[in-house]
C-alpha cells in the first residue's frame, strides 16, 4: 500500500470527553460552635453529542467547563456534602438530566480528611472559651477517593482509597518460587511485609429504585475489614494477603460486588553487617534498609461469583 492510499482513508472521531478538573471544594458546616469540614478535589468529565465541537468548532452543544466548575461550588452550598459519593451523585445527575447534549457524566473525587484538635485544659484562660471546636489538623493516612458515573438511567459508584501505608514486621514469608540463572533473591521465612494500598470497590447500587447505602459507614467498614485482614493473615505472598483483604470486604459488605487492589511492595531488606562482625537476624531484631525503587507491584481484582468485573485495570496501576 502506498502513502497516497493511506492518506485517502477517512478519519473519524473516537471517544471524547471534557470538563473541569481538580476543583478544590472546601465546605464548612457550622453546628453551633462546632464546625465540620469536607475537603474535596473534584474532577468533572462529560460526554455526549459533541462531534460538531471537534469537527467544526461549533459550541452549540457544549456546556462550558467554567460552568461545571461553578456548579461544583454551588452544589456544595445548595445541597451540602453529606459524603463524597452523595455529592458526586447530585452532580452527575444534574449534568446529564439538565443538558440534552450531555449523555454521560463522570465525577471523580479525592477527599482529604481532617481531625479536630483538642485544646489544652487551660484554654479558657487564654481565649475565653470552654472548648475549642473549630480547629483541625490534616490527617496523614490515606486519601479517600470516589468516582460516580451516570448515563441518564443508571449510576456506577466506585469508592476507595489510596496511599494507605501498612506494615507487618513479622508473620510473612516468601519462598518456593521459580529460580533460574538470573535469580539472586534468597528465600525468607521471617520478613517484613509492607505496602501502600490503592484500592477501588464497586457498589451494586445503580438507581434510585434501590435502597441507597450509607456511604460514610460503608467506607469506614470496608477500610476496617481491609486492615483487619492485613493484620490477621499469615502471609506467604502479598498476592495471598490481597485476596484475603478483598474476600473479607465482600463477605461483610453486601453493598459491594467487586474490589481491586494495587499494592507496591515496600521492600525492607536486612542490611548485611558482616563487614563489622555483626549478625543481623530477624529473630534477634534486625536492621533493615527500606528500598525506594524498584519495587514489586502486585494487583488483583476480587469479585462475587457471577458478577462482571467492571473496575478498569488501569485505575490503580502505573
C-alpha positions in Angstrom: 0.0 0.0 0.0 1.4 3.4 -1.0 1.3 6.6 1.0 -1.5 8.0 -1.2 -3.9 5.2 -0.4 -3.2 5.6 3.3 -3.9 9.3 3.2 -7.2 8.6 1.4 -8.7 6.7 4.4 -11.4 8.6 6.2 -10.6 10.0 9.7 -13.3 9.8 12.3 -13.7 11.0 15.9 -13.3 8.5 18.7 -14.1 8.6 22.4 -14.0 12.1 23.8 -14.9 13.9 27.0 -14.3 17.2 28.6 -14.8 19.0 31.8 -13.1 21.0 34.6 -10.5 19.0 36.6 -9.4 19.4 40.2 -11.9 21.8 41.6 -10.8 22.3 45.2 -14.1 22.5 47.1 -13.9 23.0 50.9 -17.3 23.2 52.7 -17.5 24.3 56.3 -20.7 23.3 58.2 -21.4 25.1 61.4 -23.4 23.2 64.1 -23.5 26.0 66.6 -19.9 26.4 67.8 -18.9 23.0 66.4 -17.6 23.1 62.9 -17.2 20.3 60.4 -15.0 20.2 57.2 -15.4 18.4 53.9 -12.3 19.0 51.8 -12.6 17.7 48.2 -10.8 17.7 44.9 -13.5 17.3 42.3 -13.0 16.5 38.6 -15.8 16.5 36.1 -15.8 14.7 32.7 -18.8 15.0 30.3 -19.5 13.2 27.0 -22.4 13.1 24.6 -23.4 14.9 21.3 -20.2 16.7 20.9 -19.0 15.7 17.5 -19.6 19.2 16.0 -17.4 21.0 18.5 -14.5 18.8 17.2 -15.4 18.8 13.5 -16.4 22.4 13.0 -15.7 24.2 16.3 -19.5 24.7 16.9 -20.0 25.1 20.7 -23.8 24.8 20.5 -23.9 21.6 22.5 -21.0 22.5 24.8 -21.6 23.4 28.4 -18.5 25.5 29.4 -16.1 23.9 31.7 -16.2 27.1 33.8 -19.9 26.4 34.3 -19.1 22.9 35.5 -16.7 24.5 38.0 -19.3 26.9 39.2 -21.8 24.1 39.6 -19.4 22.1 41.9 -19.2 25.1 44.3 -22.9 26.0 44.1 -24.0 22.4 44.8 -21.7 22.3 47.9 -23.7 25.2 49.2 -27.2 24.3 48.0 -27.1 20.6 48.9 -24.2 20.3 51.3 -21.7 17.5 51.2 -23.1 14.5 53.1 -20.5 12.3 51.6 -18.2 12.3 48.5 -20.5 9.7 46.9 -23.7 11.5 47.6 -22.3 14.8 46.4 -21.0 13.2 43.2 -24.4 11.6 42.6 -26.1 15.0 42.7 -23.6 16.5 40.3 -23.6 13.6 37.8 -27.5 13.6 37.7 -27.6 17.3 37.2 -25.2 17.5 34.3 -27.0 14.7 32.4 -30.6 15.4 33.2 -30.3 19.2 32.7 -28.4 19.1 29.4 -29.9 17.3 26.4 -26.5 17.1 24.7 -24.7 15.5 27.7 -25.3 11.8 27.9 -22.7 10.7 30.4 -21.1 12.4 33.4 -18.2 11.1 35.4 -17.4 12.7 38.7 -14.1 11.8 40.3 -13.4 12.9 43.8 -10.5 12.9 46.2 -11.3 13.6 49.9 -8.8 14.9 52.4 -9.6 14.1 56.0 -9.2 16.4 59.0 -9.5 15.7 62.7 -10.3 18.0 65.5 -7.5 19.4 67.6 -8.2 19.1 71.3 -7.4 22.2 73.3 -5.4 22.2 76.5 -7.2 22.1 79.8 -6.3 25.7 80.4 -7.5 27.0 77.1 -10.3 29.1 78.6 -7.9 31.5 80.3 -6.3 32.3 77.0 -9.2 32.6 74.6 -12.2 32.9 76.9 -13.9 29.7 75.6 -14.8 26.5 77.4 -14.0 24.2 74.4 -12.4 24.8 71.0 -14.5 23.1 68.3 -13.2 24.8 65.1 -9.5 23.8 65.0 -8.3 20.9 62.9 -5.2 19.1 61.8 -4.9 17.4 58.5 -4.9 13.6 58.8 -1.9 11.9 57.3 -3.1 8.4 56.4 -5.0 7.6 53.2 -6.7 9.8 50.7 -10.3 8.7 50.2 -11.5 8.5 46.6 -14.8 8.2 44.8 -16.0 8.0 41.2 -19.6 8.4 40.1 -20.7 7.8 36.5 -24.3 8.4 35.3 -25.7 7.8 31.8 -29.2 9.1 32.3 -30.5 5.7 33.5 -28.0 4.1 35.8 -25.3 5.1 38.2 -22.0 3.4 38.8 -20.5 4.3 42.2 -16.9 3.4 42.9 -15.3 4.1 46.3 -11.8 3.6 47.5 -8.6 4.9 49.0 -5.0 5.5 48.0 -1.7 5.8 49.8 -2.7 3.8 52.9 0.7 2.5 54.0 0.7 -0.6 56.2 3.3 -2.9 57.6 3.6 -6.3 59.3 7.0 -6.6 61.0 6.7 -10.5 61.0 4.2 -13.2 60.1 5.3 -13.0 56.4 7.4 -15.4 54.4 8.4 -15.8 50.7 9.9 -19.0 49.4 9.3 -21.8 47.0 9.4 -19.5 43.9 10.8 -20.2 40.5 14.6 -19.9 40.4 16.7 -19.6 37.2 20.3 -18.5 36.4 19.2 -14.8 37.0 17.7 -15.4 40.5 19.7 -13.9 43.4 16.8 -13.4 45.9 17.2 -15.6 48.9 14.2 -17.4 50.4 12.9 -15.6 53.5 10.9 -17.3 56.4 10.6 -14.2 58.6 10.3 -10.9 56.6 8.7 -7.5 56.8 5.6 -7.1 54.6 4.8 -3.5 53.8 2.7 -1.9 51.1 1.0 1.4 50.2 -2.5 0.4 49.2 -4.5 1.8 46.4 -7.9 0.3 46.0 -11.3 0.8 44.4 -14.5 -1.0 45.2 -17.8 -1.1 43.2 -21.2 -0.8 44.9 -24.2 -2.7 43.5 -26.4 0.4 43.9 -27.2 1.7 40.5 -30.5 3.6 40.7 -32.9 5.5 42.9 -35.2 2.4 42.8 -32.8 0.7 45.2 -32.1 1.5 48.8 -29.0 3.7 48.8 -26.1 2.6 51.0 -24.9 4.7 53.9 -21.8 5.9 52.1 -19.9 7.1 55.2 -20.5 3.8 57.1 -19.7 1.7 54.0 -16.3 3.4 53.6 -15.3 3.1 57.2 -16.4 -0.6 57.4 -14.6 -1.5 54.1 -11.4 0.1 55.3 -11.8 -1.7 58.7 -12.1 -5.1 57.0 -9.1 -4.4 54.8 -6.9 -3.6 57.7 -8.2 -6.4 59.9 -7.5 -8.9 57.1 -4.0 -7.5 56.7 -3.3 -8.0 60.4 -4.8 -11.5 60.7 -3.4 -13.1 57.5 -0.2 -15.0 58.0 1.2 -14.1 54.6 3.2 -16.4 52.2 2.8 -13.8 49.5 1.4 -10.3 49.0 -1.0 -11.8 46.5 -2.4 -14.0 49.2 -2.9 -11.0 51.5 -4.7 -9.0 48.8 -7.1 -11.9 48.2 -7.8 -12.2 51.9 -8.5 -8.5 52.2 -10.9 -8.5 49.2 -12.6 -11.6 50.5 -13.1 -10.1 53.9 -14.7 -6.9 52.4 -17.1 -8.9 50.1 -18.1 -11.3 52.9 -19.0 -8.5 55.2 -20.4 -5.7 53.0 -23.3 -6.8 50.9 -23.4 -3.5 49.0 -20.0 -4.2 47.4 -19.7 -6.6 44.5 -16.1 -6.0 43.3 -12.8 -4.7 44.7 -9.5 -4.1 43.0 -6.1 -3.6 44.7 -2.8 -2.1 43.6 -0.1 -2.8 46.1 3.5 -1.8 45.6 5.7 -4.0 47.8 7.6 -1.6 50.1 10.7 -3.8 50.3 12.7 -4.0 53.5 15.9 -5.9 53.2 18.1 -7.0 56.1 21.3 -5.0 55.9 24.5 -7.1 55.7 26.5 -6.2 58.7 29.1 -9.0 58.4 31.7 -6.4 57.4 31.9 -5.4 61.1 31.3 -8.8 62.5 27.6 -8.4 63.4 24.9 -10.9 62.7 21.6 -9.4 61.6 18.8 -12.0 62.0 15.1 -11.1 62.1 14.6 -13.2 65.2 17.0 -11.0 67.1 15.5 -7.7 66.0 17.2 -6.9 62.7 18.2 -3.6 61.0 16.7 -3.1 57.5 17.2 -0.8 54.7 13.9 0.4 53.1 14.3 0.2 49.3 12.7 3.1 47.4 12.7 1.5 43.9 12.4 -0.7 42.0 9.6 -2.4 43.8 7.2 -5.3 43.1 3.8 -4.1 42.0 1.0 -6.6 42.9 -2.5 -6.1 41.6 -5.7 -8.1 41.8 -9.5 -7.9 41.4 -11.7 -9.9 43.8 -15.4 -10.1 42.9 -18.5 -12.0 43.8 -19.1 -15.2 41.8 -21.4 -14.5 38.9 -20.7 -10.8 38.7 -18.8 -9.0 36.0 -15.5 -7.2 36.6 -16.1 -3.6 35.8 -13.4 -1.6 37.6 -10.9 -0.7 34.9 -7.5 -2.3 35.4 -5.7 0.9 34.8 -7.4 2.9 37.5 -4.9 1.7 40.1 -1.7 0.7 38.3 1.3 2.5 36.9 
